[in-house]
């Protein structure tokens, strides 16, 4: 496995780059497979190119998108209480760290209790990890960072070998919602295999609620979520020589109450043929045909506790925002 370590002169930052293949190659393979499947699909992990990441940052500021504000409210109120429950906690581990903006609240709570904290973020982008890490190191002189640029499961295999003190793992932003019913337990068990008894996971999970609240969160009035979704097609155009005409497609998101998830699609507005030059392929669309791009599963508290129990954790405490839309759940490894 290819690994590159980047160490700063003050030795406070190490980045393990475990990406083993050209990301564009993986993108091309998955586009070919997804657009020749029935129904058509594209993976949500490809939302986050440079433009997609900027659009998502904008989404988090929208009045309709309550998730970020709700989780921030919980962490602002309860970060000290959360970290106090993990005895001797000296290490934070975050899956899908991104900009680590909410993580600062947990870091600051830990630094109020101890002189040094080790932060172990995992993200697919080495450049994003380096950028966010340098900002954090500048803000917190007592912080050391050992980062992993990798897919979750690749990183978890490496993290099994790491030497750590008592650890609080973070999986924030309701990222668990993007895993399917069978996938979420697989991920949580893989993370549990890294944690020692007494370590804990802080799991952010969006809650089931009325579609009148859920659907606007994924269909904002300004159309930024639509632009975020359609950027997948624009990315195919930019990187693979596609000729998608974005005006011929629309964003489609709705709450499937029976399954308990928001389903997100791109819908063709008319019959059309799209050519993707670098894949040497044509893709035919019927009017109304959809490309499935993402699911966002919603939970109730009983479902969270059950999922924890089935994957090697005990749900010790749950905090809700003031409007009871979002949950932060402290799960202890047992």
N, C-alpha and C positions, 0 to 999 in steps of 0.2 A: 504494500500500500504506500502510495506517495505521501510523504509528510514533510511539511516545511515549517520550521519554527522561526518566528520573528520575535526577537528580544530587544527591548529598549535598553539604553545604556544604564538606566537605573534599575534594570532587571525586575521591574514591576509588571511587565506585560510579556506574556508568551502566547502566541497564536499557533495552534496546531491546525494546519491546513490538510484535511483528510479527503478533500474532493479528488476523486480518482479519474474523472473523465471530463472532457470539455462540456460545460453546461449546455452549449448550443447543440451539441450532438444529441444529448438526452432530450432536449426540447424537440428537435426534429423527429426523433423516433416516436415520441409520445403524440405529437401532432399527427403523424401518419397513422398511428394505431387508432387514436381517438376519433379522427374524422372518417375512418373507414369502418367504425363500429356502428352497431345499431342498438340503441340510439347513439347519435354522435355525442362525443364528450371531449372536454379539455380539462386538464388538471388545474385546480386552483393554486398549486404551488408556483405556477408560472405567472400569476398576477403581478409578482413583485419585482419587475425590472425597475429601472430608475424612475420612469414616469409612473408606473403602477404604484410604487412606494410613496411617491409624492401625492398621488390621488388618494391613497388610503389615509395618509396623514390628514388630508383635507376632510375626508369622511368622518374621522374621529372628532372633528370640530362642529359637525352639523347638528342642528337642534333635534332632528329626528333620530340620530344615532346616539341613543342613551347609554350604550354599553360602556364606553370609555369613561364617561363622567361618573356613572354609577360605581364602577370599580375604583376609580380614583377617590371617590367619597369614602368608600369602605377602608381603603388603605390609609388615607389621611387620618381617619378616626381611630383605626385599630392596629396600625403597624407595630406599635410598641407592645401591645397585648399579644399580637401574633408571634413576634420573635421571642418574647419572654417564655412562651410555652415549649420552645425547643431548647432543652437544657444544654448549656455550654455551646450553643450554636456559634460556629466560627466560619462557616462556609455557606455561600449562596450558590446554587446551581440553577440556571434558567434555561429552559427549552424554548427556542424561538424568541430570542431576546430582542431582536430588532433594535430600535433606538434606546431601549432600556429606560424609557422615561418614567414609567410607573415604578420600576425597580428602585429608583432613587429613594423612594419613601421607605422601603425595606432596608436598604443600605444604611440610610441615616439612622433608622431605629436601632440597627445592630451596632453602629459606631457610637451610639450613646451608651452602650453596654460594655464595649470592649475596645482595645487600642488598635486592633488590626482585623480586617475581614478579607477573606479570599472570595472572589467572584469568579464563577465558572460558567460563562454564557455559551450557548450553542446556537449557531445560526448557519444557514447554508452559504451565506456570502462572507468571504474573508475580508473584503474591503469594508463592508458594513460593520463587521465586528471591530476592525481596526479603528474606524472612525468613531464609533460609539465608545470604545474602550479608552481612547485617548482623551475624550471629553470627560469621562468618568474619573480617570486618573488625575486630571487637572483639578477636578472639583474636590476629590477626596484623597489627600496625601496618605491616609492610613490604609488605602485599598490596594490589593494586589489582584491581578487578573490573569487567569489561565483560560484562554478561550479555545473553542473547537469549531472550526468551519467544516460543517459536515451535515449530512442527512441525520435525522434524529437517531435512527437505529445504529448507524455507523458510530456516531458519537457515544452512544450509550455503551457500546462494546468497549470503547477506549476508556470511558469513565470508570468502568469496573476495575481497571488497573490503577486508578489514581489513588494517591494517599490523601485523605481528607479528615478533618475533624468533624464533629457533629454538624449535620448538613440540613439546611432547609432548601428544598427544591421548589422552583416556581414554574407554574404553567398558567400564565395569566391571559386576560383578554378573551376568555371563552374559546381559546384555540382548540380545546377538547371537542367543541361543537362541530369541528370540521372532519372529525373521524366518524366513520359509520358505526352502526350498532355492534358489529363484530370487530371493527378495527380499534375502537377505544380501549377495550379490555387488553388487547395485544400490546398496545402502547404502554398502558399503565403497568402491566406486568413487567415489561422490559425496563421501565424506569424503576420499578420496585426491586429488580435484581441488582441495581446499582446501589440502592440505599441500604444502610444498616438498620437493625432494629433500634428504634428511638429517633431515627431521622424522620423528617416530615416533608410532605408535599402540600404547598398552598395551591389549590386548584380553583381557578376562576371559571364559573359556569353560568351562562345566561339561563333564565328561568322561563318556563312555559307561561304564556299569558295571552290576552286577547289579541286576535289578529289585527285589530285596529291600532295596536301599539307596535306589534312586530313588523307588519308589512311596510309601514312608512320608513322604518329603520333601514330597509333595503331598497326603498323606492323614494329617495329624497326629492323634494320639489325642485332643487337646482340641477338635478341630473348628474351629480358627481359620481354616485354609485353606478349609474348607467355607463358613464365614461370609463370608470374603473373596469367594469365587466367587458365592455367593447374593446378596451385596450389589448385584450388577449388577441383579438383579430388583427389589430394594428401591429402587434408584436410579430405575428406571423408574416404580415406584409414587410416589416422592417428587416427581420432576420432571415426569413426563408423565401423572400421574393413572391409573396402572395399578392393577389389583386382583389382582396375583399373590399367591397364598397360599403363602408360602415353605415351609410344612410339607408342601405337596403336591409339592415338588421336592427332589432330593438332588444333592449334589456327587458327581462321578464323574471320577476321574483314574486313568490306567493308562499303562504303558510299552509303546509299540508298537516292539518290538525290530527288526522288519523295516525300518521307516522310521527308527528311531533317534531317537524323540521321545516325550516324555510328552504325552499328549493330555488336555485338561481340558474337561469338559462339565458342563452342568446337565441332569439327567434328570427327566422328568415321571413321577411315581409312579402316576398314574391318568389316565383320559381327563378333559379339562377344557377350559373355554373362558375365556380371559382377555380382559378389555376394557381398552383403553388410551384414556382419555378425550381427551387432547389430540391424539391421532393419529386419533381417530374410527375406531378399528379393533378388531376382535375377532381373537384368535389362538387357533386350535384346536390342542390337543395330544392325541396318543394316549398311552396308557400305554407307558412305556419310550422315548418320543421324546426326543431330546437337542437341546440348544442348545450348539453348539461355541463355547467362549469363549477358548481359548488352546492353543497348542502350545509346548513347550519342547524344542528340538532339542539333542541331545547330540553331542559331537565326540570324535574321537580325534586324536592329535597329527599324524598324517599328513594328516588332513582339514583341520586348521587351517593347516598349511603349504601345502597345495594351494590352499585358499581365498585365502590371502595372495598366492600367486604369480599367481593368476588375476585379482587385483584391483589389482595395481600395488605390492605390498609384498614385502619379504623378511623372513621370520621369523628374527630374529637370535638370540633366546634364549627359552626357556620355563622358567618356575618352577612347581613343583607344591607343594601342601601336603604335610604329613608323611604323610597317608594316601592321597595320589595320587588325590584325587577331583576336584580343580579345577585349572585352569591359568591362569596369567597369561602372556601372550605379547607380546613386544616386536617389533613389525613396523615396519621402516623403509620409508619412502616412497622408491621408486626410479623 
